[in-house]
Amino acid sequence: MKDDIKKYLGYKVRALRETAGMTQEDLATVCDVSWRTISNLERGTVVPDLMMIYRISQKFNISIDEMMDNKLVANKSLSRIEKENLIIEQIRQADDNLLDYVEEQFSLLLKHFRH
């Protein structure tokens, strides 16, 4: 379970960073760490300290609770969680017109593909 949480947090940070158009080096500067530390964080091989989590949450204007809230479900693969996080972060960056369009298209997809 601990490894799943580390991987989830890594996917979340990567999704936030990529959505913002930042490099690992850019985020490393914000967090006052090396880009290798960011790389290791995104791969789920290190546990960030509280200050790093705080700096990341401040940079991307999300709460620490939101950043740590993985709601891992036993039947969800880590690749699915990664995809969900990427989509969520892209939606958060969308303007109102694009969000309305995405909502409309998603509703149509659900009508046709819901089991």
Buried (B, 14 or more C-beta within 10 A) or exposed (E): EEEBBBBBBBBBBBBBBBBEEBEBEBBBBBBEBEBEBBBBBBEBEBEBEEEBBBBBBEBBEBEEEEBEEBEBEEEBEBEEBBEBBBEEBBBBEEEEEEEEEBEEEEEEEEEEEEE
